[in-house]
Amino acid sequence: MKGNPLFFVDWKVFLFFSSVFHSWFQAKYSEHIVLILSELNFVLSTIE
C-alpha cells in the first residue's frame, strides 16, 4: 500500500475484473451478488 507498484497494478486489475464480474453476475446471478461481494470483502481483508 506504501507505493508498492506491484500492489498498485494488482489493484487496478482487481478493479477492472470486479467491474466486469459485477455486470456479468448482475445479469446471471443477481441474487448472489451480496454473497459474492462479502466473499470478495473477506479476500481483501486477508490481503491487507
PDBQT receptor file of N, H, CA, C and O in Angstrom, charges set to zero:
ATOM      1  N   MET A   1       0.836  -1.199   0.000  1.00  0.00    +0.000 N 
ATOM      2  CA  MET A   1       0.000   0.000   0.000  1.00  0.00    +0.000 C 
ATOM      3  C   MET A   1       0.877   1.257   0.000  1.00  0.00    +0.000 C 
ATOM      4  O   MET A   1       0.440   2.325  -0.428  1.00  0.00    +0.000 OA
ATOM      5  N   LYS A   2       2.116   1.121   0.483  1.00  0.00    +0.000 N 
ATOM      6  H   LYS A   2       2.471   0.253   0.831  1.00  0.00    +0.000 HD
ATOM      7  CA  LYS A   2       3.002   2.289   0.581  1.00  0.00    +0.000 C 
ATOM      8  C   LYS A   2       3.815   2.446  -0.700  1.00  0.00    +0.000 C 
ATOM      9  O   LYS A   2       5.034   2.278  -0.692  1.00  0.00    +0.000 OA
ATOM     10  N   GLY A   3       3.138   2.769  -1.797  1.00  0.00    +0.000 N 
ATOM     11  H   GLY A   3       2.147   2.906  -1.803  1.00  0.00    +0.000 HD
ATOM     12  CA  GLY A   3       3.844   2.998  -3.047  1.00  0.00    +0.000 C 
ATOM     13  C   GLY A   3       4.381   1.732  -3.683  1.00  0.00    +0.000 C 
ATOM     14  O   GLY A   3       5.314   1.793  -4.484  1.00  0.00    +0.000 OA
ATOM     15  N   ASN A   4       3.816   0.593  -3.345  1.00  0.00    +0.000 N 
ATOM     16  H   ASN A   4       3.058   0.544  -2.695  1.00  0.00    +0.000 HD
ATOM     17  CA  ASN A   4       4.241  -0.659  -3.957  1.00  0.00    +0.000 C 
ATOM     18  C   ASN A   4       3.656  -0.742  -5.363  1.00  0.00    +0.000 C 
ATOM     19  O   ASN A   4       2.441  -0.876  -5.503  1.00  0.00    +0.000 OA
ATOM     20  N   PRO A   5       4.487  -0.667  -6.417  1.00  0.00    +0.000 N 
ATOM     21  CA  PRO A   5       3.968  -0.647  -7.795  1.00  0.00    +0.000 C 
ATOM     22  C   PRO A   5       3.212  -1.918  -8.145  1.00  0.00    +0.000 C 
ATOM     23  O   PRO A   5       2.213  -1.876  -8.863  1.00  0.00    +0.000 OA
ATOM     24  N   LEU A   6       3.692  -3.059  -7.633  1.00  0.00    +0.000 N 
ATOM     25  H   LEU A   6       4.504  -3.094  -7.050  1.00  0.00    +0.000 HD
ATOM     26  CA  LEU A   6       3.024  -4.323  -7.926  1.00  0.00    +0.000 C 
ATOM     27  C   LEU A   6       1.622  -4.325  -7.339  1.00  0.00    +0.000 C 
ATOM     28  O   LEU A   6       0.669  -4.757  -7.988  1.00  0.00    +0.000 OA
ATOM     29  N   PHE A   7       1.502  -3.840  -6.104  1.00  0.00    +0.000 N 
ATOM     30  H   PHE A   7       2.276  -3.489  -5.577  1.00  0.00    +0.000 HD
ATOM     31  CA  PHE A   7       0.187  -3.764  -5.475  1.00  0.00    +0.000 C 
ATOM     32  C   PHE A   7      -0.722  -2.832  -6.256  1.00  0.00    +0.000 C 
ATOM     33  O   PHE A   7      -1.912  -3.105  -6.415  1.00  0.00    +0.000 OA
ATOM     34  N   PHE A   8      -0.162  -1.731  -6.743  1.00  0.00    +0.000 N 
ATOM     35  H   PHE A   8       0.804  -1.509  -6.614  1.00  0.00    +0.000 HD
ATOM     36  CA  PHE A   8      -0.961  -0.754  -7.484  1.00  0.00    +0.000 C 
ATOM     37  C   PHE A   8      -1.510  -1.382  -8.759  1.00  0.00    +0.000 C 
ATOM     38  O   PHE A   8      -2.684  -1.204  -9.086  1.00  0.00    +0.000 OA
ATOM     39  N   VAL A   9      -0.665  -2.116  -9.478  1.00  0.00    +0.000 N 
ATOM     40  H   VAL A   9       0.288  -2.260  -9.212  1.00  0.00    +0.000 HD
ATOM     41  CA  VAL A   9      -1.102  -2.783 -10.708  1.00  0.00    +0.000 C 
ATOM     42  C   VAL A   9      -2.174  -3.817 -10.377  1.00  0.00    +0.000 C 
ATOM     43  O   VAL A   9      -3.210  -3.878 -11.039  1.00  0.00    +0.000 OA
ATOM     44  N   ASP A  10      -1.921  -4.627  -9.351  1.00  0.00    +0.000 N 
ATOM     45  H   ASP A  10      -1.079  -4.577  -8.813  1.00  0.00    +0.000 HD
ATOM     46  CA  ASP A  10      -2.896  -5.642  -8.954  1.00  0.00    +0.000 C 
ATOM     47  C   ASP A  10      -4.227  -5.000  -8.586  1.00  0.00    +0.000 C 
ATOM     48  O   ASP A  10      -5.290  -5.544  -8.885  1.00  0.00    +0.000 OA
ATOM     49  N   TRP A  11      -4.164  -3.835  -7.934  1.00  0.00    +0.000 N 
ATOM     50  H   TRP A  11      -3.300  -3.393  -7.691  1.00  0.00    +0.000 HD
ATOM     51  CA  TRP A  11      -5.393  -3.152  -7.536  1.00  0.00    +0.000 C 
ATOM     52  C   TRP A  11      -6.174  -2.713  -8.762  1.00  0.00    +0.000 C 
ATOM     53  O   TRP A  11      -7.396  -2.855  -8.798  1.00  0.00    +0.000 OA
ATOM     54  N   LYS A  12      -5.477  -2.175  -9.783  1.00  0.00    +0.000 N 
ATOM     55  H   LYS A  12      -4.484  -2.060  -9.754  1.00  0.00    +0.000 HD
ATOM     56  CA  LYS A  12      -6.161  -1.734 -10.999  1.00  0.00    +0.000 C 
ATOM     57  C   LYS A  12      -6.765  -2.930 -11.727  1.00  0.00    +0.000 C 
ATOM     58  O   LYS A  12      -7.885  -2.856 -12.234  1.00  0.00    +0.000 OA
ATOM     59  N   VAL A  13      -6.025  -4.026 -11.776  1.00  0.00    +0.000 N 
ATOM     60  H   VAL A  13      -5.116  -4.086 -11.364  1.00  0.00    +0.000 HD
ATOM     61  CA  VAL A  13      -6.536  -5.251 -12.403  1.00  0.00    +0.000 C 
ATOM     62  C   VAL A  13      -7.755  -5.752 -11.650  1.00  0.00    +0.000 C 
ATOM     63  O   VAL A  13      -8.752  -6.153 -12.251  1.00  0.00    +0.000 OA
ATOM     64  N   PHE A  14      -7.664  -5.725 -10.313  1.00  0.00    +0.000 N 
ATOM     65  H   PHE A  14      -6.854  -5.399  -9.824  1.00  0.00    +0.000 HD
ATOM     66  CA  PHE A  14      -8.791  -6.166  -9.495  1.00  0.00    +0.000 C 
ATOM     67  C   PHE A  14     -10.022  -5.306  -9.751  1.00  0.00    +0.000 C 
ATOM     68  O   PHE A  14     -11.131  -5.825  -9.881  1.00  0.00    +0.000 OA
ATOM     69  N   LEU A  15      -9.827  -3.991  -9.825  1.00  0.00    +0.000 N 
ATOM     70  H   LEU A  15      -8.927  -3.569  -9.720  1.00  0.00    +0.000 HD
ATOM     71  CA  LEU A  15     -10.955  -3.097 -10.083  1.00  0.00    +0.000 C 
ATOM     72  C   LEU A  15     -11.579  -3.396 -11.435  1.00  0.00    +0.000 C 
ATOM     73  O   LEU A  15     -12.802  -3.398 -11.573  1.00  0.00    +0.000 OA
ATOM     74  N   PHE A  16     -10.743  -3.647 -12.429  1.00  0.00    +0.000 N 
ATOM     75  H   PHE A  16      -9.750  -3.645 -12.317  1.00  0.00    +0.000 HD
ATOM     76  CA  PHE A  16     -11.242  -3.962 -13.766  1.00  0.00    +0.000 C 
ATOM     77  C   PHE A  16     -12.076  -5.235 -13.737  1.00  0.00    +0.000 C 
ATOM     78  O   PHE A  16     -13.205  -5.261 -14.226  1.00  0.00    +0.000 OA
ATOM     79  N   PHE A  17     -11.504  -6.301 -13.153  1.00  0.00    +0.000 N 
ATOM     80  H   PHE A  17     -10.586  -6.280 -12.756  1.00  0.00    +0.000 HD
ATOM     81  CA  PHE A  17     -12.212  -7.571 -13.137  1.00  0.00    +0.000 C 
ATOM     82  C   PHE A  17     -13.466  -7.513 -12.274  1.00  0.00    +0.000 C 
ATOM     83  O   PHE A  17     -14.474  -8.143 -12.595  1.00  0.00    +0.000 OA
ATOM     84  N   SER A  18     -13.405  -6.760 -11.180  1.00  0.00    +0.000 N 
ATOM     85  H   SER A  18     -12.587  -6.248 -10.920  1.00  0.00    +0.000 HD
ATOM     86  CA  SER A  18     -14.590  -6.682 -10.321  1.00  0.00    +0.000 C 
ATOM     87  C   SER A  18     -15.733  -5.987 -11.045  1.00  0.00    +0.000 C 
ATOM     88  O   SER A  18     -16.894  -6.361 -10.872  1.00  0.00    +0.000 OA
ATOM     89  N   SER A  19     -15.415  -4.973 -11.859  1.00  0.00    +0.000 N 
ATOM     90  H   SER A  19     -14.473  -4.670 -11.999  1.00  0.00    +0.000 HD
ATOM     91  CA  SER A  19     -16.485  -4.299 -12.606  1.00  0.00    +0.000 C 
ATOM     92  C   SER A  19     -17.050  -5.214 -13.687  1.00  0.00    +0.000 C 
ATOM     93  O   SER A  19     -18.257  -5.232 -13.927  1.00  0.00    +0.000 OA
ATOM     94  N   VAL A  20     -16.162  -5.979 -14.341  1.00  0.00    +0.000 N 
ATOM     95  H   VAL A  20     -15.181  -5.965 -14.145  1.00  0.00    +0.000 HD
ATOM     96  CA  VAL A  20     -16.620  -6.934 -15.359  1.00  0.00    +0.000 C 
ATOM     97  C   VAL A  20     -17.477  -8.015 -14.711  1.00  0.00    +0.000 C 
ATOM     98  O   VAL A  20     -18.575  -8.317 -15.179  1.00  0.00    +0.000 OA
ATOM     99  N   PHE A  21     -16.961  -8.596 -13.628  1.00  0.00    +0.000 N 
ATOM    100  H   PHE A  21     -16.069  -8.351 -13.248  1.00  0.00    +0.000 HD
ATOM    101  CA  PHE A  21     -17.707  -9.641 -12.929  1.00  0.00    +0.000 C 
ATOM    102  C   PHE A  21     -19.031  -9.115 -12.407  1.00  0.00    +0.000 C 
ATOM    103  O   PHE A  21     -20.040  -9.820 -12.417  1.00  0.00    +0.000 OA
ATOM    104  N   HIS A  22     -19.019  -7.870 -11.949  1.00  0.00    +0.000 N 
ATOM    105  H   HIS A  22     -18.199  -7.297 -11.941  1.00  0.00    +0.000 HD
ATOM    106  CA  HIS A  22     -20.233  -7.307 -11.376  1.00  0.00    +0.000 C 
ATOM    107  C   HIS A  22     -21.345  -7.279 -12.413  1.00  0.00    +0.000 C 
ATOM    108  O   HIS A  22     -22.462  -7.722 -12.142  1.00  0.00    +0.000 OA
ATOM    109  N   SER A  23     -21.044  -6.759 -13.604  1.00  0.00    +0.000 N 
ATOM    110  H   SER A  23     -20.137  -6.399 -13.824  1.00  0.00    +0.000 HD
ATOM    111  CA  SER A  23     -22.093  -6.680 -14.629  1.00  0.00    +0.000 C 
ATOM    112  C   SER A  23     -22.491  -8.074 -15.107  1.00  0.00    +0.000 C 
ATOM    113  O   SER A  23     -23.661  -8.321 -15.398  1.00  0.00    +0.000 OA
ATOM    114  N   TRP A  24     -21.515  -8.989 -15.190  1.00  0.00    +0.000 N 
ATOM    115  H   TRP A  24     -20.565  -8.788 -14.954  1.00  0.00    +0.000 HD
ATOM    116  CA  TRP A  24     -21.827 -10.347 -15.651  1.00  0.00    +0.000 C 
ATOM    117  C   TRP A  24     -22.680 -11.087 -14.620  1.00  0.00    +0.000 C 
ATOM    118  O   TRP A  24     -23.687 -11.705 -14.966  1.00  0.00    +0.000 OA
ATOM    119  N   PHE A  25     -22.271 -11.018 -13.360  1.00  0.00    +0.000 N 
ATOM    120  H   PHE A  25     -21.453 -10.516 -13.079  1.00  0.00    +0.000 HD
ATOM    121  CA  PHE A  25     -23.045 -11.678 -12.309  1.00  0.00    +0.000 C 
ATOM    122  C   PHE A  25     -24.394 -11.006 -12.106  1.00  0.00    +0.000 C 
ATOM    123  O   PHE A  25     -25.381 -11.659 -11.767  1.00  0.00    +0.000 OA
ATOM    124  N   GLN A  26     -24.428  -9.688 -12.318  1.00  0.00    +0.000 N 
ATOM    125  H   GLN A  26     -23.626  -9.157 -12.594  1.00  0.00    +0.000 HD
ATOM    126  CA  GLN A  26     -25.696  -8.964 -12.196  1.00  0.00    +0.000 C 
ATOM    127  C   GLN A  26     -26.719  -9.563 -13.151  1.00  0.00    +0.000 C 
ATOM    128  O   GLN A  26     -27.889  -9.729 -12.806  1.00  0.00    +0.000 OA
ATOM    129  N   ALA A  27     -26.261  -9.884 -14.355  1.00  0.00    +0.000 N 
ATOM    130  H   ALA A  27     -25.311  -9.749 -14.636  1.00  0.00    +0.000 HD
ATOM    131  CA  ALA A  27     -27.161 -10.434 -15.360  1.00  0.00    +0.000 C 
ATOM    132  C   ALA A  27     -27.535 -11.878 -15.031  1.00  0.00    +0.000 C 
ATOM    133  O   ALA A  27     -28.692 -12.266 -15.188  1.00  0.00    +0.000 OA
ATOM    134  N   LYS A  28     -26.565 -12.679 -14.574  1.00  0.00    +0.000 N 
ATOM    135  H   LYS A  28     -25.624 -12.363 -14.447  1.00  0.00    +0.000 HD
ATOM    136  CA  LYS A  28     -26.805 -14.107 -14.424  1.00  0.00    +0.000 C 
ATOM    137  C   LYS A  28     -27.254 -14.508 -13.026  1.00  0.00    +0.000 C 
ATOM    138  O   LYS A  28     -28.162 -15.324 -12.865  1.00  0.00    +0.000 OA
ATOM    139  N   TYR A  29     -26.607 -13.923 -12.011  1.00  0.00    +0.000 N 
ATOM    140  H   TYR A  29     -25.870 -13.260 -12.142  1.00  0.00    +0.000 HD
ATOM    141  CA  TYR A  29     -26.882 -14.364 -10.639  1.00  0.00    +0.000 C 
ATOM    142  C   TYR A  29     -27.124 -13.176  -9.725  1.00  0.00    +0.000 C 
ATOM    143  O   TYR A  29     -26.445 -13.020  -8.710  1.00  0.00    +0.000 OA
ATOM    144  N   SER A  30     -28.090 -12.338 -10.078  1.00  0.00    +0.000 N 
ATOM    145  H   SER A  30     -28.642 -12.465 -10.902  1.00  0.00    +0.000 HD
ATOM    146  CA  SER A  30     -28.265 -11.090  -9.330  1.00  0.00    +0.000 C 
ATOM    147  C   SER A  30     -28.504 -11.326  -7.841  1.00  0.00    +0.000 C 
ATOM    148  O   SER A  30     -28.096 -10.507  -7.017  1.00  0.00    +0.000 OA
ATOM    149  N   GLU A  31     -29.163 -12.438  -7.478  1.00  0.00    +0.000 N 
ATOM    150  H   GLU A  31     -29.495 -13.104  -8.147  1.00  0.00    +0.000 HD
ATOM    151  CA  GLU A  31     -29.436 -12.656  -6.051  1.00  0.00    +0.000 C 
ATOM    152  C   GLU A  31     -28.192 -13.108  -5.293  1.00  0.00    +0.000 C 
ATOM    153  O   GLU A  31     -28.175 -13.096  -4.063  1.00  0.00    +0.000 OA
ATOM    154  N   HIS A  32     -27.147 -13.508  -6.026  1.00  0.00    +0.000 N 
ATOM    155  H   HIS A  32     -27.160 -13.517  -7.026  1.00  0.00    +0.000 HD
ATOM    156  CA  HIS A  32     -25.923 -13.966  -5.366  1.00  0.00    +0.000 C 
ATOM    157  C   HIS A  32     -24.895 -12.852  -5.209  1.00  0.00    +0.000 C 
ATOM    158  O   HIS A  32     -23.815 -13.068  -4.660  1.00  0.00    +0.000 OA
ATOM    159  N   ILE A  33     -25.238 -11.646  -5.699  1.00  0.00    +0.000 N 
ATOM    160  H   ILE A  33     -26.115 -11.470  -6.146  1.00  0.00    +0.000 HD
ATOM    161  CA  ILE A  33     -24.295 -10.520  -5.656  1.00  0.00    +0.000 C 
ATOM    162  C   ILE A  33     -23.790 -10.273  -4.234  1.00  0.00    +0.000 C 
ATOM    163  O   ILE A  33     -22.590 -10.109  -4.017  1.00  0.00    +0.000 OA
ATOM    164  N   VAL A  34     -24.702 -10.246  -3.278  1.00  0.00    +0.000 N 
ATOM    165  H   VAL A  34     -25.677 -10.379  -3.455  1.00  0.00    +0.000 HD
ATOM    166  CA  VAL A  34     -24.310  -9.945  -1.898  1.00  0.00    +0.000 C 
ATOM    167  C   VAL A  34     -23.336 -10.994  -1.373  1.00  0.00    +0.000 C 
ATOM    168  O   VAL A  34     -22.366 -10.669  -0.690  1.00  0.00    +0.000 OA
ATOM    169  N   LEU A  35     -23.605 -12.249  -1.699  1.00  0.00    +0.000 N 
ATOM    170  H   LEU A  35     -24.393 -12.513  -2.254  1.00  0.00    +0.000 HD
ATOM    171  CA  LEU A  35     -22.737 -13.341  -1.267  1.00  0.00    +0.000 C 
ATOM    172  C   LEU A  35     -21.340 -13.178  -1.855  1.00  0.00    +0.000 C 
ATOM    173  O   LEU A  35     -20.336 -13.327  -1.158  1.00  0.00    +0.000 OA
ATOM    174  N   ILE A  36     -21.293 -12.869  -3.144  1.00  0.00    +0.000 N 
ATOM    175  H   ILE A  36     -22.108 -12.748  -3.711  1.00  0.00    +0.000 HD
ATOM    176  CA  ILE A  36     -20.008 -12.714  -3.828  1.00  0.00    +0.000 C 
ATOM    177  C   ILE A  36     -19.239 -11.521  -3.266  1.00  0.00    +0.000 C 
ATOM    178  O   ILE A  36     -18.032 -11.599  -3.038  1.00  0.00    +0.000 OA
ATOM    179  N   LEU A  37     -19.954 -10.419  -3.045  1.00  0.00    +0.000 N 
ATOM    180  H   LEU A  37     -20.935 -10.357  -3.230  1.00  0.00    +0.000 HD
ATOM    181  CA  LEU A  37     -19.289  -9.224  -2.524  1.00  0.00    +0.000 C 
ATOM    182  C   LEU A  37     -18.731  -9.471  -1.129  1.00  0.00    +0.000 C 
ATOM    183  O   LEU A  37     -17.638  -9.003  -0.810  1.00  0.00    +0.000 OA
ATOM    184  N   SER A  38     -19.462 -10.193  -0.301  1.00  0.00    +0.000 N 
ATOM    185  H   SER A  38     -20.350 -10.573  -0.560  1.00  0.00    +0.000 HD
ATOM    186  CA  SER A  38     -18.960 -10.472   1.041  1.00  0.00    +0.000 C 
ATOM    187  C   SER A  38     -17.735 -11.385   0.970  1.00  0.00    +0.000 C 
ATOM    188  O   SER A  38     -16.826 -11.276   1.794  1.00  0.00    +0.000 OA
ATOM    189  N   GLU A  39     -17.713 -12.289  -0.021  1.00  0.00    +0.000 N 
ATOM    190  H   GLU A  39     -18.450 -12.378  -0.690  1.00  0.00    +0.000 HD
ATOM    191  CA  GLU A  39     -16.554 -13.158  -0.190  1.00  0.00    +0.000 C 
ATOM    192  C   GLU A  39     -15.349 -12.342  -0.661  1.00  0.00    +0.000 C 
ATOM    193  O   GLU A  39     -14.228 -12.550  -0.195  1.00  0.00    +0.000 OA
ATOM    194  N   LEU A  40     -15.589 -11.414  -1.588  1.00  0.00    +0.000 N 
ATOM    195  H   LEU A  40     -16.499 -11.245  -1.967  1.00  0.00    +0.000 HD
ATOM    196  CA  LEU A  40     -14.520 -10.519  -2.039  1.00  0.00    +0.000 C 
ATOM    197  C   LEU A  40     -13.997  -9.687  -0.878  1.00  0.00    +0.000 C 
ATOM    198  O   LEU A  40     -12.794  -9.455  -0.759  1.00  0.00    +0.000 OA
ATOM    199  N   ASN A  41     -14.910  -9.242  -0.024  1.00  0.00    +0.000 N 
ATOM    200  H   ASN A  41     -15.887  -9.431  -0.121  1.00  0.00    +0.000 HD
ATOM    201  CA  ASN A  41     -14.526  -8.458   1.147  1.00  0.00    +0.000 C 
ATOM    202  C   ASN A  41     -13.595  -9.260   2.050  1.00  0.00    +0.000 C 
ATOM    203  O   ASN A  41     -12.607  -8.733   2.561  1.00  0.00    +0.000 OA
ATOM    204  N   PHE A  42     -13.916 -10.537   2.241  1.00  0.00    +0.000 N 
ATOM    205  H   PHE A  42     -14.719 -10.965   1.825  1.00  0.00    +0.000 HD
ATOM    206  CA  PHE A  42     -13.082 -11.415   3.053  1.00  0.00    +0.000 C 
ATOM    207  C   PHE A  42     -11.693 -11.564   2.433  1.00  0.00    +0.000 C 
ATOM    208  O   PHE A  42     -10.683 -11.517   3.134  1.00  0.00    +0.000 OA
ATOM    209  N   VAL A  43     -11.654 -11.745   1.113  1.00  0.00    +0.000 N 
ATOM    210  H   VAL A  43     -12.475 -11.783   0.543  1.00  0.00    +0.000 HD
ATOM    211  CA  VAL A  43     -10.372 -11.880   0.420  1.00  0.00    +0.000 C 
ATOM    212  C   VAL A  43      -9.539 -10.614   0.580  1.00  0.00    +0.000 C 
ATOM    213  O   VAL A  43      -8.333 -10.675   0.816  1.00  0.00    +0.000 OA
ATOM    214  N   LEU A  44     -10.203  -9.458   0.447  1.00  0.00    +0.000 N 
ATOM    215  H   LEU A  44     -11.183  -9.408   0.255  1.00  0.00    +0.000 HD
ATOM    216  CA  LEU A  44      -9.492  -8.182   0.585  1.00  0.00    +0.000 C 
ATOM    217  C   LEU A  44      -8.928  -8.017   1.987  1.00  0.00    +0.000 C 
ATOM    218  O   LEU A  44      -7.792  -7.573   2.151  1.00  0.00    +0.000 OA
ATOM    219  N   SER A  45      -9.712  -8.373   3.001  1.00  0.00    +0.000 N 
ATOM    220  H   SER A  45     -10.635  -8.734   2.868  1.00  0.00    +0.000 HD
ATOM    221  CA  SER A  45      -9.235  -8.225   4.375  1.00  0.00    +0.000 C 
ATOM    222  C   SER A  45      -8.070  -9.181   4.636  1.00  0.00    +0.000 C 
ATOM    223  O   SER A  45      -7.186  -8.880   5.439  1.00  0.00    +0.000 OA
ATOM    224  N   THR A  46      -8.068 -10.335   3.955  1.00  0.00    +0.000 N 
ATOM    225  H   THR A  46      -8.786 -10.579   3.302  1.00  0.00    +0.000 HD
ATOM    226  CA  THR A  46      -6.954 -11.269   4.087  1.00  0.00    +0.000 C 
ATOM    227  C   THR A  46      -5.701 -10.697   3.448  1.00  0.00    +0.000 C 
ATOM    228  O   THR A  46      -4.603 -10.838   3.987  1.00  0.00    +0.000 OA
ATOM    229  N   ILE A  47      -5.865 -10.046   2.289  1.00  0.00    +0.000 N 
ATOM    230  H   ILE A  47      -6.757  -9.932   1.852  1.00  0.00    +0.000 HD
ATOM    231  CA  ILE A  47      -4.727  -9.447   1.583  1.00  0.00    +0.000 C 
ATOM    232  C   ILE A  47      -4.115  -8.321   2.411  1.00  0.00    +0.000 C 
ATOM    233  O   ILE A  47      -2.893  -8.211   2.516  1.00  0.00    +0.000 OA
ATOM    234  N   GLU A  48      -4.961  -7.499   2.989  1.00  0.00    +0.000 N 
ATOM    235  H   GLU A  48      -5.953  -7.588   2.903  1.00  0.00    +0.000 HD
ATOM    236  CA  GLU A  48      -4.465  -6.397   3.811  1.00  0.00    +0.000 C 
ATOM    237  C   GLU A  48      -3.785  -6.956   5.052  1.00  0.00    +0.000 C 
ATOM    238  O   GLU A  48      -3.294  -6.193   5.884  1.00  0.00    +0.000 OA
TER     239      GLU A  48
